[in-house]
Amino acid sequence: MVPPGPSTIDLHTHTVRSDGVLEPADLVAAAAGAGIRLLSITDHDTLVAYRELRAAAAVPAGLDLLPGIEINAVVPPSARMWESEIHVLGFGMDPDDAAFETALVAQREQRQARFERILARLRELDLAVDEEIALLSHGADDALGRPTVARALVARGHATSVEDAFQRLLGRGLPAYVPRGGLDPAGAILAIRAAGGLPVLAHFREAVERTEVVRELVGLGLGGLEVYYRSWDRLTVEMVGGVARKLRLVATGGSDYHGDLGSYGEAHTALWVPPTVADDLRRELPTAGVPSAGDDDHPRNRAKPAGS
């Protein structure tokens, strides 16, 4: 889809704190420089990037950074989902919610176990990449994912690109594939809701053909559907948007930027999220007045007493 103008909203991005390539401060600087005014870092199973930026007051002026997360929720093979999982984004959670962090810790433990099993499988295949992983995993020791393994395979010369690594080795059913463990969709949605956030189904192109799945998730508490996904064409955006309207879901959108295919600025040129999404999202957030990381006056961003 050709964007009608520069997007000021990006609600789906990743940093080195999970499986992206940029430091959090570098990502927010690049986003601000590209004209983004509402940004969410949705690292997998961790809010550490948001907390770091809040603590360091490192969010550029004029940029609103919304707490975000992406949880890869596991579904049974009988559900016929790609790699037996769906991705649930969360927006506006309390970053200091202890119960939510406990759930994320458990997710990261599952993620780390899977990561180690993939590395072991690669060793068995005489494709060890342990040295490369040590160089690439800075800042994300417990939230690493397959993109990091793919980059290590490229660095080692075992793959020509991240996509090649997934297509030959890391994808479902391939030699180095290891199934995921962790929360199911109901658990992910409930955890996000309990922390004051809005759960959103990410990049579910199948929403049109499998509306009954989306409807079932709405019954579990789903509140939004990612409609304006950077790599989708106009027809897909219109059709998925129709599902969002039909089920009265908030339509969100983002670049899903990781960094393997170019700079953030390059990704931004293909992104279009209508400005109205910001108001629609804020109206539906369970907790009113969710702060940006730079809003020192908001109660969520004030230092909590010791032992609280």
C-alpha positions, 0 to 999 in steps of 0.5 A, spaced: 500 500 500 502 506 498 501 511 504 497 517 503 502 521 507 508 520 512 505 516 518 505 519 525 503 513 529 507 506 530 504 501 535 509 495 533 516 495 534 522 491 537 529 493 540 535 489 542 531 487 548 528 482 545 529 480 537 530 487 534 537 490 532 536 497 535 537 500 542 531 503 545 534 510 545 536 509 538 529 506 536 525 512 539 530 517 536 529 514 529 522 514 530 522 521 532 526 523 526 521 520 521 515 524 524 512 519 529 508 522 535 505 516 538 510 510 538 509 503 542 515 498 543 512 492 543 518 487 545 516 480 546 515 478 553 518 484 556 517 491 558 524 493 560 525 498 554 520 502 556 522 502 563 529 504 561 527 510 557 522 512 562 528 512 567 533 515 563 528 521 561 530 519 554 524 520 550 525 525 545 520 531 546 514 531 542 514 523 542 509 519 546 511 513 548 506 508 550 507 501 554 507 495 549 508 488 549 507 482 544 506 475 547 506 469 542 500 465 545 500 458 543 495 454 540 494 447 539 495 444 532 488 442 531 487 450 531 491 450 524 494 456 526 501 458 523 506 455 527 501 453 532 501 460 535 497 467 535 501 474 537 497 478 542 499 485 542 498 489 549 498 497 550 497 501 556 499 496 561 501 499 568 509 498 567 510 497 574 504 491 575 507 486 579 503 480 577 504 482 570 511 482 570 511 475 574 507 472 568 512 475 563 518 472 567 515 465 566 514 467 558 521 469 558 523 462 561 520 459 556 523 463 551 530 462 554 529 454 554 526 454 547 532 458 545 537 454 548 534 448 545 535 451 538 542 452 539 543 445 541 539 442 535 544 447 531 550 444 534 547 437 532 547 439 525 554 442 525 551 449 525 554 451 531 553 459 532 554 460 540 560 465 538 555 469 534 550 469 539 554 472 544 556 478 540 549 479 538 545 478 544 547 484 548 541 487 552 536 481 551 539 475 555 532 472 557 528 475 551 531 472 545 528 469 539 529 466 532 531 472 529 537 473 533 539 465 531 537 467 524 542 473 524 547 468 527 547 463 522 548 469 517 554 472 520 557 464 521 556 463 513 550 458 514 545 462 511 544 468 506 539 472 510 534 472 515 529 469 511 533 464 508 535 461 515 527 461 517 526 458 510 531 452 510 532 451 518 528 455 523 521 454 520 516 449 523 518 442 521 525 444 519 531 441 522 532 446 527 525 448 529 523 447 536 516 448 538 514 454 543 511 454 550 508 459 554 501 462 555 495 461 551 491 466 548 486 466 553 492 467 558 495 472 554 489 476 554 487 476 561 494 478 563 494 484 559 487 486 561 489 485 569 495 490 568 490 495 565 492 494 558 488 493 551 489 486 548 490 487 540 490 481 535 497 482 531 498 481 523 492 476 523 491 476 515 486 470 516 481 475 520 477 475 514 476 467 512 477 466 520 472 471 523 470 466 528 477 465 531 477 473 532 470 473 535 472 467 540 478 471 542 473 477 543 469 473 548 475 472 552 477 480 552 480 482 545 479 489 544 483 490 538 485 488 531 492 490 527 489 493 521 494 497 518 500 493 518 506 495 514 507 490 509 499 489 507 496 491 500 490 496 500 485 490 499 488 486 505 488 492 510 480 494 507 478 487 508 481 486 515 479 493 517 472 491 515 472 485 520 475 490 526 468 494 524 464 488 524 466 486 531 467 493 534 474 492 535 480 498 535 484 498 529 491 499 530 497 499 526 505 499 525 511 497 522 513 491 526 520 494 525 526 489 527 531 492 523 533 486 518 531 489 512 533 496 513 533 503 517 527 505 521 526 511 516 526 506 510 521 502 514 517 508 515 516 510 508 511 504 507 507 505 513 501 508 514 496 508 520 491 514 520 492 519 525 485 517 528 487 511 530 491 515 536 484 517 539 480 511 538 486 507 542 486 512 547 478 512 548 478 504 549 484 503 553 482 500 560 486 505 564 484 513 562 490 517 561 496 512 560 502 516 560 508 517 556 514 515 558 516 522 559 510 524 563 513 525 570 507 528 573 503 522 572 502 517 578 504 511 574 511 514 573 512 517 580 517 513 584 514 508 588 515 507 596 520 502 598 517 495 599 510 497 595 
